[in-house]
Amino acid sequence: MKNRAIEQANAVLYLLERAHYQAYIVGGAVRNLLLDLPIHDVDIATSAEPDEVMSLFQVTFPVGIEHGTVVVRYDHVDYEVTTFRSESEYKDFRHPEQVRFVTSLEKDLARRDFTVNAIAMNREGTLIDPYNGQADIQRQVLRSVGKASERFEEDPLRILRAARFVAQLNFSPDVELKQAMQAKNFRIRKLSVERIYQEMTKLLAGRWAAKGLHLLMATGVFSELPLLCHQSPKQNHEVVKIDYRECSSDAERWAAFLLSLDIKDVKAFLKAWRFSRKNENQVQFLIKQFKVFTKKEWDAYAVYQVGIENVRAIERLKKAFHLRGEGQKQCAEAYNERLPIHSRKELKVNGNDLQQWLGRKPGPWIQEWIIRIEAAVVKGQLVNDRVAIKGWVESCHKQKKKF
């Protein structure tokens, strides 16, 4: 099982082993290797304590040193290197009351959430799998390490992580896991909205997002999510009909999600869920334009105003909702190719020109003229040429046209 990311990480394992420490690749990297999926990050577990790890490598960052984690930058790649540890009771439903460093890999694996994430691999490629995660991968089953209810009590985010892995991997939860999700769904209220948002964003991006969402609904977790407790079961069912695979960005997927739920106050929802200002604006824009252009056809001016990238996003949303074919997208693309300008910056005149031509002081009137000129150029009523525009402006001004 050769993989470039794993081979690069093995150099870090070698340096730890050369210093007489144990070191293993753990978690998602091993899981994805076994599933033949892309590996984005490689985490390493070691018997070396944080200060010992930092003494071995030139570039390190003590990002979670209180929990035994040091980021090691080696050959321009960052690795989270964490000391073998066991954990005591989780009193804040996120962080253990006490972290104890241990010398046993098996004890370290025992604290992990799901069996598929509790597999380690040494530098020779030998797998250490005390909880039969490989068998669960082959069966496509998601199962907890130990009692699921205890894992969820420690950190309720694992409830959402379970649904997220179902969405990403197309696994099915075993009976105990599903029952524990239902029994502990109220614990979701203990999570910060930021953590919920991050997991839900990953879930919606999963190839089998509808399956993950269905699990959340079947276990009552969905109704515990912020601002969703009053959604009707009928409306909730609409959310699993969306083909999120047609969307190509988080903003598109969230727009589809909120449209399917018919959220009335989108702005309030986005603020409550702590969306960034940029994402908040983009999601609101897509929802607004989607509602317009499911009833209205594209024309040149509409394509210009919305922007071709947003046009494509709206057409992808339509496909996610199983609306229309490729005709409208092709029509919009054709309009875009024929547009004489694609942004206001391309106009051959500016506010200074207008002041000079009309002999007026600066004011809101300049913006009004620019908008009118822009529309006339885009609609083909006026050539984007400085002389032509000057003549058009002076003619309109003489006729005292109001706009």
N, C-alpha and C positions, 0 to 999 in steps of 0.2 A: 504494500500500500504506500507507494511513493507520492509525496506531496511536497511542493516547494516550501509552503509555510511551515510544515512540520520539520522539514530538513533544516531550515534556518533556525528554528527553535531548538533543535538538537544541539546546536553549538552552545547555547546557554546552559542546557543540561550538562554538557561535557565540562564546562568550566566549574559548575557547582560540584559535579562528581569528582573532578580533579582535586577539589579542596576537601574531599572526603565527606560530602553531604549527599543525601538522597535527593533525587529530583525527578519529577514526572510531569508530562503534559496531561492536563485534566479537563473535564467539563465539555463545553460545546465543541471544541476543536476535535476531540476524539469522537464525539457523537457524529459530527458532520463528516469526518473521515470515513466512518463506517457506513454512512448513508450516501457517500460519494457526492456530498454537497460542498459548495464553496466554503472555505475557512477564512474568516475575516480577522479574528483575534485568537491568539494562542495564550492560554493561561497555564501557569506552571505552579506546581505545589512542591515544596521542598522541606527538608528537615532543618535547613539553615534558618536562623532567626534574622529578623529584619536588619539589624546592625551588621550581621555577618554577610548578608546579601549585598548590602551597600558597600562593604569593604572590598568586594570582589569585582565590582564593575565601575567603570569610570563615570558613566552618566546614569544617575538614579533619581527618582522622585518619590519621597515618602508620602504618597497620597492617602494611604490608609494604614499608616504604620501602627496605630492603636489596635487594629484588627489583624496585624501581621502582613499587610500588603505593601509591597514596594514596586513601583514601575521601573523596570530596567530597560534602558534604550541600548540596544546592541545591533550594530551594523545597520543603523537607521530604522530599526523596527522596535516598537515598544511592546513589552511583555509585562503582564501583571504576575509578579512572583510572590506567592503567599506561603507563609510558614504553616506546616501541618498544625491544625488546631482543633480543639473541641470547644463546644459552647455551652454556657449555662442557660438558665431560663431567659426568655425574651420578655421583658416587662413593658417595653414600649411598642411591642408588635413589629419591631424592625431590627433593633440591635440587641445582641445578647448582653445580659447583665455583666457577664465576665467571659473573656476569651482566654483559653489556656493553650499554650503551645505544647504539642505532643510530638513524639518521635515516630508514631505509627501512621502510615498512610491509610490503613483501614479505618482508624478512628476519624481521620480527616474526611474520608469519603462518607462516613456515617452521618455527617451533619448536612449533607447535600439534599436537594429537594426531590429530584426524580431519578429513578434508576438509570435512565439513559444519559444523565449528567453525572453519574457517579462511577464512571469508568476512567481509569488512568492508563497511561502508556509510557513505558520507559524508552530510553534512547535506542534500544535494539528493536523496538516495535512490539514488545510483549505487552499484552493487555492484562491489567489487574481489575477484575470485575466481580467484587464480592456480592453484588446484589442482582446479578444476572441481567444487567442492562443490555447485553448483546442479544439475548433471547427476546427481550421486550422490543428491541429494534426490529428484529426479524418478524415478530408478530404484529408490529406496528401498534403496540400498546403503551400507554402512558401510565406509569405506576409510581407511587411514592417510595422513597427510602424510609422504611419503617412505617408507622401509622400515619396515614394521611391527615387525620384530624390534628395530630400533634405538630406536623409540619406546618399546617395552616395556622395553628395557634401561635407558633413562633413568629411567622411573618405572613400575614394575610395576602400580601402581594403574590404569593405562590398560587393562590386561587386564580388570579388573572393570568399568571405565567402558564398555568395548566391549559387554559383556553387558548392562549397565544401559541403554545407548542402544538396544540391540535390544529390550529389554523395554518401554522407554518409547515408541519410535517405530515399532516393527514393521518395522525395517530388517533386512536380511540382511548378514552379514559377507562381504566378498569372499574369494576363496580364499587370498590371501596373508595376510590378517588372521587368518583361522581357523587357518592353519598356524602362524603366529607365536604365537598364543595357546597352541597345543598345545606348541610347542617351548620356550616360555618360562614354562610354567605353574608351574614350581618357584620362580620368582622371587617368587611370592605370599608365600612364607615370609619375605621381607625386609620386608614391610609391617607396620605396627603394627596391632593388632587393632581399634583405634578407627577407622582409615581403612577397614578391611575392613567393619566393622559399618555405617558410614555408607553405603557404596556398596551393600551388600546390602539395606539398608533401602529405599533408593531403587529398587533393582531389583524388590523384592517389591511395591512400590507401583505399578509400571508396569502399564499396561493389558495388555501381553503378557508378563507375568512368566514364565509357563511357557516361552515361547520363549527368554527370557534364561537361565533355569535350564538348559534343554536344551542351550544353547550351552556353558555352563560344564561340563556333564557330557561333552559330545561332545569337548571339548578337554582333558579331564582336570584342568581348573582346580578343579572342585568338590571333588575329593579332596584338594586342597592347602589347602583352607580349614580353619581351626582346629577340631580335634576331629571332623572328618568323614572322615579318611583311612581309618577302619575300617568305614565304611558299605558295605553290600553293594550291588552294581549293581541288584539287584531292588528293594531298599528305596529307593534313590535315584530309581528310576523313578516311585515313588509321588508324589514331590514335584511332578512336572510335571502330575499329574492334578488338582491342586487349582485351583479357580477363585478366585484371590485377589481378583478384582474384586468378589466378594460381601462382602469385608471392608472396614470403613470406618476402620480405625486401624492404626498400625504394630504395636501390641500384638496385635491380631487376626491380622494377617498372619504375624507371628513365631510365634504360637501354632499356626496352621495349618501352617506350615513344619516346626516341631518335632514336631507330632503326626504329620505325614505320614512323617517319618523315624523315628518311634518312638524318639526319644531317651530313653534310660533315666534318666539323671541330668540332668534339666532344670535344676535349680538350679546344678549345676557348669558346664553349658554357658553359661548366662546370665552367670555370674560371669566365666568365661574370656573371653567376648565383651564384657565391660565394659558390660553394660547398666546403666542408672541404677537405683537402688533402686526407684523408683516403677515403671518399666517392667518390672523383674524381677518384682516382686510381682504386677503385673497379668497378665503372661504366664503365670506359674505358676497364678494363680487361674483364668484362662480354661481352661487345659489341664485342671486338676483338675475343674472344673465341667462341661466338655464331656464328659469321660469318664463322669461321673455321669448327666448328662441325655440321653445317647444311649441309656441303658438305663432311665431313670426318667421318668415323666410329670411335668409341672409341676402343683403344687397351690398353694393360697394361701400356705401357710407357706413353701414353697420359693421362690416369687416374692418374698416379703417378705425372706427371708434373703439371697438372691442380689442383689436389687435389679433394678429393671426395666431399667436401662441395660445391666447385665451380662447379663440374660436376652436382651435383643435381640442383644447381641454373640455369645452362645452360639448363638442361632438363625441368625445370619449365618454362623457357623462351620459349622453343619450344612449350610447351603446350599452353602458352599464345598466341602464334601465330598460334595455331591450326596445328602444325606440328608434324607428327609421333605419334606413340603410346608409350607403356611402354617398348617395346623391347630394345631400346637403353639404357634406364635407368637401366633395369635389367642386361644388359650386362656389363655396367660400374660397377655396384655394385658387380657383380661376379668377375670382374678383381680386384677390390679393396680388396676383401676378400682373393684373392690368392697372392697378392703382398708380396714378401719376406721382403720388408721394405716400410715404408710409409713416411719417411723423411730422409734427408741426415744425420741427427744426429744418425740414427740407424746403419750407416755403421761401420764396425769393425775396420776401419783404419782412420787415420787423416794425416794432412800435415807433422807432425813430423815423422811419420812412413815412409812416402815417401822420406823425406830428408835422413833418416838413411839408407834406403834400396838402394837408388840410389847415395848417396854421393854427393848431389848437394845442393847449397845454395838456400834460399827461393826465390820465384819469381812466375810469372804468370803460369809457367808450373805446379805448384801444383794444381791450380784450374782446369786446363785442364785434369790432371790425375784423379782427384776426379770425375769430370763429366763423364769421360769414365768408371770408375769403377762403379759409380752409375747406369749408363745405362745398363752395362753388368749384374749387379746384378738384376735389375728390370726385364730385359728381359729374365732372367733365364739362361744366358750364363755363369754366375759365381756365386758360392756359397758365401754368406755373412759370410765368415770365415777368420780370420786374416792370417792364414797360407796359405789358398787357394789364397787369394788376393795377398799375397806377391809373391807366385810362378807365378801367372798370370802377375803381374807387371814386375818381373824380366825377364820373357819369352818375353813379349812385348818389353821390353827395349833392350834385346839382338837382337831381330829381327829388331830393330830401326824403329818400326812402328810410323808413324806420325799421329797426330790428333790434 
